[in-house]
């Protein structure tokens, strides 16, 4: 994991805006000047009605899309002037993703799926990478199932593999998009506990996008997005 800034800041958004159909009669601004900071160890929920801009904001935070204006700094690095290769490298090194659907590769074992970010970045994983991946699978309770393919695992187990995969690079920022939305209540509680555990152990900032009010109340901070603006940001 890259070292956060000395002040503990992991992410900073400065007047971030996003518009679509630029220069056309149908141009529309979806995000209207977002200012936000996440510090090392933050555990925050991002909530809001459908259409509030959560998905658009998450794509910007994950460097999967670029803002129309404003600045996004990750570990103090301004990203607005980075080219695609620079953003891709920064994303692969410092950001972990967990989605509602696990997006595991069906033909690969659990271990190989966890190793995928390392293989994409380096080619053949090192012995140290393999040991680290096995350790993460142990940590999520799947050490004995490392050779099983996704179709041989339950939904909750597949999502735990996805959590381990997101952590293989020891990211500074972990983004989770409705990570428990496709799970039963017991599996959802187990996955949430994993986020809590790794937030404490690794010190990574966690931003969890959820429609589940009960889940959001279990976070340390709740950020509400309303019509493309942050309408509330409170510590719980």
Buried (B, 14 or more C-beta within 10 A) or exposed (E): BBEBBEEBBBBBBBEBBBBEEEEEEEEEBBBBBBEBBBBBBBBBBBBBEEEBBBBBBBBBBBBBEBBBBBBBBBBEEEBBEBEEEEBBBBBBBBBBBBBBBBBBEEEBBBBBBBBBBBEEBEEEBEEEBBEBBBEBBEBBEBBEBBEBBBEEBEBBBBBBBBBBBBBBBBBBBBBBBBBBBBBEEEBBBBBBEBBBEBBEEBBBBBBBBBEBEEBBEBBBBBBBBEEBBBEEBEEE
